[in-house]
Amino acid sequence: MYQAKVEVIDMATRASIDAMIQEAHDRLEQAKFELSLANQNGYPMTASYVEAQQGLEQAELEIDKLMNSANHQQKDQLHRLHLQVSQCLNDMILDENDLENS
């Protein structure tokens, strides 16, 4: 009985981590698209740009939460994802500052 509960919890954790990773990748792609548009056009920040930026911030929070319940392999995967999200978020913040000061 105990092992069955552990397996169910492990499967739920794996599924939740996989779902969050996919969602974070989707948010990352949207943010990269918005960043590309802003760089190409030099437009001021749009609502969709701000939403993409907020989505990345939310992804960072979710990654941090899941790190506690992840196994070693998942932690490595989450860490790499966190680096990608952080880099894109930093790029968005720097570009936002550049466009506002132009």
Phi, psi and omega in degrees: 000314182299315181297323178297320178295318179297317180296320179295316178296317180298318179295318179296318179296314179299316180295319180291322177293315178299318179295318180293321178298316179296317179296319179295320177297319178297316178296322180295316179296318178297317180296319178297322177297313180296321178296319178297316178299314181297321180290322182290317189262342183065022181287154171295164183298129178265170178298323180291328176295313180296319178297319179296319178296316178295325177298321177293321178298319178294320178299320178300317179296318180293322177298314179301319180296317184285340180302327182293329184254006183271151173279180185301313181297318180293322178298319178297315179297317179294323179296315179298319178296318179300319178298318179295315181296315180298318180298314180294318178298317177298318177299318180295317181295316179295317179294323178298316178295319178298316182290325180289329183268000180281000000 
